[in-house]
Amino acid sequence: GLGNFSRYIVEILSEFYPDNTYLLFAPKKKPNNRLATILSRHNIAFVFPKGIFRLFSSLWRVWGIKKDIRKQAIAVFHGLSNELPVGIEQTGIKTVVSIHDLIFLRYPEYYKSFDRAIYRRKFKRACEKADKIVAISECTKRDIVSFFLISEEKINVIYQSCHPVFKEKVPEEKKQIVVEKYSLPSRFLLYVGSIESRKNLLLAVKALKQLPEDIHLVAIGKSTPYQSKVEAYAQKSGLESRLHIKNAFPFEDLPAVYQLSELFIYPSFFEGFGIPIVEALMSEIPVIAATGSCLEEAGGPDSIYINPDDDTELAQKITAVLNDKTLAQKMIESGKKYAKRFSDKEIASEMMAVYQSLISPT
């Protein structure tokens, strides 16, 4: 998630503002097909740790990186993943930090106490020391103000987007290959996200029990111990043949699965934003998500939102969309229009405006 976000921001900034030079401070070089675009750009370069810090890259990222930042004489340093190097305020360089969510404070039960303490210390310090904060949703902005007592004026909300491949029509031949490759059912609802308790996949499985037998549920995401709970419920309820969980799923096949689905379901209790919803909107798939966090910001006014504790309500809304082609089409068309606010050009423009405000304040 954070890696995809970082690559995306760098790609769009280098594309729409090519006259700048973008230095990427990374602990070490790793093979990654998603880096192909970045590596091909003339205005992007990497900075890796040197000397002893090559053996202690985590220490370089937190502390030793300051020396390299000074050497490069950069105008703005942007911490893309919720943190800033310790002591960077002493360099005199302007700083921006992106805060994705404060779920560890909202729902502490999902995190180990040690991790919560580390996250709180790092995130709070970054928010206090940064010259500007970029929150990925209004919901995250409210949490920053509430939990860390940060002034609203210091925070800019800039939404996220998804990979442009989701806007492209997948050829029918490719869809058929994907169907056969993963033994996908002819009619299915889709969920994309980690299979963890906070994301609440079990609600969708409970709703599935109330739907016609030809409707299946495909869930794509990283496995956690919570998956066993979901699978146990499915087996006990006679739904094991209608629940298809795919853990190791290649990105290149994901757009086809979106476009093969009839409806996207995202019943998460809490998110920082909800990129899978944007992927669904751009794939022209109706969306049903949960209330309680920021998912209305991602899905817009014409997606449907349900109580994340009410499987009957979810089943009723699914039935309404599947049985009403006019409603489904309205949701698709409105979703496409709403998703235009997540265009690459718009997001790059908003991010560059934050940088420029620090370099040449008005």
Beta strands, then each sheet from edge to edge (+ up, - down):
strand 1: 22-25
strand 2: 44-47
strand 3: 76-79
strand 4: 94-99
strand 5: 132-135
strand 6: 155-157
strand 7: 188-192
strand 8: 216-220
strand 9: 243-246
strand 10: 263-266
strand 11: 287-290
strand 12: 304-306
sheet 1: 1+ 2+
sheet 2: 3+ 4+ 5+ 6+
sheet 3: 9+ 8+ 7+ 10+ 11+ 12+
end
